[in-house]
Amino acid sequence: MLTTRPKITDLNFHLFARNIHPELFNVCASRTIQREQYELRININTDGHSISFAHDDLLLTEVSAGAHHPLPANQILVSHPVEGVCHDRATVGVRIKYRSEVELESVNPKTFVVIQQQLDEKIEFEGLVHRFGSSGRLSFGAISYINVQAFRKHVQVRTFHTFPETCAVLKSESLFEILQD
């Protein structure tokens, strides 16, 4: 399994109105959160993350993945390269609303080290954390951290993925909201 992060320039952000098979990714860490109204499955993958939100017969899957992944071509609601700041919105029927903000931030090396240390101190019960191996050039590897705030009718997911080779941080904040019971 790949233990280092791919190049940030190869990443894309997607939202599908369907399930994406987990075998398409090298899953490093996973967690499922079950509530009365929905089920949320979060995965940290070698490239980034996949988040599946299921409510009744509706399913949304958010994915940050490299361009090399053979993702489905149908039921795509959002798809774009990861660059700068992007705001996305989607509504599935009249029952689910989705919003996200994705930001790629390049920082100076000192700031990057501080961010790495802060993420490295996160404890798994605060969310989901995976520490990648070093690429060899640097003494530390990338870190992915996913924080979930789950409520009765909505869930907010924040992700942080670091890219040590370029001192870049990919951040996203997504909201999945049930509009009707």
N, C-alpha and C positions, 0 to 999 in steps of 0.2 A: 504494500500500500504506500502511496505517495505520502511522505511526511513533511514536505515543505510546501509552501504556498506557491501557486502559479503566478505568472505576471499579472499585475492589476490591469494592464491594457487589454488582456484577453477576456475580461469578465463582462457578462451581460446580466441584466435584471429582468425577470419575467414574472407574470401572473397568469395562471391558467385557471379555467373554470372546469377543472378535472384533476384527477389524481395523476401524479408523476411517479412512476415506479422507482422505489428506492435503490434498486439494483443498478440504475443508471449512474449512481454516485458511489464514491468511497465514503461511507458514513463513518465518522470518527466518534461521535457522541450523539445520543438520542434521548428524548424524553417525551412522554405523552401526558397531557393534562385533560382530564375528563370533568365536564360540568354538566348540569342537567340539560342545558340548551345546546351544547356543542362539545366536540372533541378537537383538541389541538395537538398536532404532532410536530415537534421541532427537531431538526437534525443539523448538526454541524458537519459539513462535508469538506473534503480537501480544498475545494474551490471557494466555499462560502457557506451557504445554508439552504435548506428547504424547509418550508413551513406549510403544513396542511391544516386547513380549518374546515371542519365538517359540521353542518347543521341540517338535520333532517336529510333530505335527498340532495342537498347542495354541497359542493366541495370547491374550495379555492386552494390553490397551491402557489406559493411565492417561492421563487428560486433565484439565487445568485450563483451563476455557474460559468465556467469557461466556454468559449465559443466552440471548443472541440466536442462538447457533450451533444449527443444525438437526441435533442429534445423534440417532443411532438410538434407538429406544425398546425394542429387544430385546437380550437377553443382557447386561443391566446387572447387575453384581455389587455396585457401590457407587455412590451418587449423593447428594450433599448440598451445600448452600451452603458457601462458604469463610467460616468464622467461628470464632474461638477456637481450641481445639485439638481435633482429631478423630483417633481411632485406628481404623483399618480393617484387617480381615483377610478373606482369602478363600482357599479351596482349590479347585483345578480338578482334578477327578478325584482320583486318588491320586498324581499326579505333580508338581503345582506348588503351592507355598504362596506367598502374597503377604501382606505386612504393610506398612502405611504409617502415618506420623504427619504430619498436616498442621496447620500453625500459622500463624495470622494474628496478627502482632504490630504494635501501634502504638507508636512510639517518639517521643521528643522530637526536635525538629529537629537539634540538635547531634549526637545519636547517629546519626540518619539519615544525615547527611552523612559521618560516619566509616564507616558501613556501605557507603555508595555508593562511597567512595574505596577501601575494601578490595576490593570486588567489581570495581571498575574496573581494579585492578592485576592481576587474575587473567589468566593467559596461556592462550590457546586450547588449548595442548597439555595443560593441567591439566584440561580439561573443555571445555565449550562456553559461549561468552559472546556476548551480543548487547547492544549499547548503543543504546537508542532515542533518537530526537530529542527535544528539549525541547518542551514544550507551549506555550512562549512566556511563561508566567508565571514559571517558574523558569529559571535559567541552565543546568540540566542535565536530562537525561531519565532515564527508568527504565533499569534494567539487569536482565537475566536471566542467571543462571549455573547451569549443570548440571555436577555432578561425578559421575563414574562410577567405581566400584571393581568391576572385573569379575574374577571368579574362575571356576574350572572348573565348579562346579555352582550358583553363585549370583552375583547382581549386586546391589550396593547403589547407589542413585541418590539424590543430594541435589540439591534445586533451591532456588534463591533468586530471587525476583522482587520488585523494588522498585516502590513506587508513590509517587513524589515529592509528588504533590498532597496526599496525606493522611499522609505520613511513615509508611507501612505497609510491612511486609516479609512476604511470603508465603513460608514455608519448608515443604519437604516432604522426608521421608526414606522411601524405599520399598525393600523387599527382595523380590526375585523369587528363589525357591529351587526347585531341581529335587530332588524327593524320591526318585525312582527313575530308574534308567537305562532 
